[in-house]
Amino acid sequence: MDSKTARIGPLHLFAWITLFELGSAVVIPVGMEAKQDAWIVIVIGCLIGMAFFGGVFGTLYRLYPELPLTAYIRRIVGPVPGWLIGFGYLLYFIYISGRNTRDFSDLLTAAVYDMTPMFAIAMFMLLVVGYVVRLGIEVFGRTAFLFFLFSCFLFLFIVTLAVFSDMSQANRMLPVLGEGWKPVLKALFPTNLTFPFGEMVVMTMFLPYLSKGYKAVGVGVSAMAFSAVLLCLATFVNISVLGIEIASRATFPLFTSLSRLRLAEMIQRMDSVVLFLLVITSFFKIATFLFAAVLAAGDLFGVRNLRALIMPIGLIVLFLSLTMAGSLTEHLQEGLKIVPYYLHLPLQFGIPILLLIIGLIRRGGRPAASS
């Protein structure tokens, strides 16, 4: 596992954040409640997320450039309350890693492996995740960069296929704001404000490992913007191919879109491309939260051998993913109606704002320059 000297380059972090932001959002519809204006929901959510990451997390990082989130919480609010809040974030990282594992297992089971036990899918994913996390942050970053290049190629292929296919109709994206701003704002808050761009709170555990700390905010913001562009392209493919009525009702619209697309009767049934994307992006989403949980546990409990934490935390994530909901419908409803209000909003926005205010007061309003 990583020592304190382990570092990750800005380009590798950019690739990592992009894949992390895509996660399951690449196949689960984002902002589709706003119909053909779903892309506006994505853009606004990204802009708010970028502003918050740069303004709040960026300032906290400049105040405490060598410390992860769980460590500077104790520095800001004191050892005991800081430890308790940090422990809350540890539980949050574990729980969200479990949710994403369940997302991945459900999606794969519903799409192609309907006869495969969910336990087997989740277990094999977590075995691979645990192995890569065990290799450390530098290997993780290099792995992210390789799969980032491959994912960009897949996105380019999907968009090219959609543009030149006779089944794609760009006019289905119109009219823009045909029903005004109300559907957009309703879709934005709280679900698409917190998912996926609000989840950048987890990256505060990794920023101290960046080799060029002064680029932290720039890398994070640019990666969020790039991932928003890719999500908007996925939305364009879904609506232009399926139409808004089918796209808004489909559980996995991109999978449905690619199963229908064809080009000159030679290229067709390309839904397997979506499966590649799902496996890649879900891997990095699950692994990021699990990795953050390992770092948080090591920091809170003073464990130097972080490798020893991977298996127990991985087993907890596996158990959570299998028991947190009885069905896909129940799982999605919990993720849309309960988690955003009671977990995401306080931990992604509320507590960081309070930490920033207290941290600035204690520093006299002057953030330290990061190296």
Secondary structure, 3 states (H helix, E strand, C coil): CCCCCCCECHHHHHHHHHHHHHHHHHCCCCCHHHHHHHHHHHHHHHHHHHHHHHHHHHHHHHHCCCCCHHHHHHHHHCHHHHHHHHHHHHHHHHHHHHHHHHHHHHHHHHHCCCCCCHHHHHHHHHHHHHHHHHHCHHHHHHHHHHHHHHHHHHHHHHHHHHHHCCCCCHHHHCCCCCCCCHHHHHHHHHHHHHCCHHHHHHHHHCHHHECCHHHHHHHHHHHHHHHHHHHHHHHHHHHHHHCHHHHHHCCCHHHHHHHHCEECCCEECCHHHHHHHHHHHHHHHHHHHHHHHHHHHHHHHCCCCCHHHHHHHHHHHHHHHHHCCCCHHHHHHHHHHCHHHHHHHHHHHHHHHHHHHHHHHHCCCCCCCCC
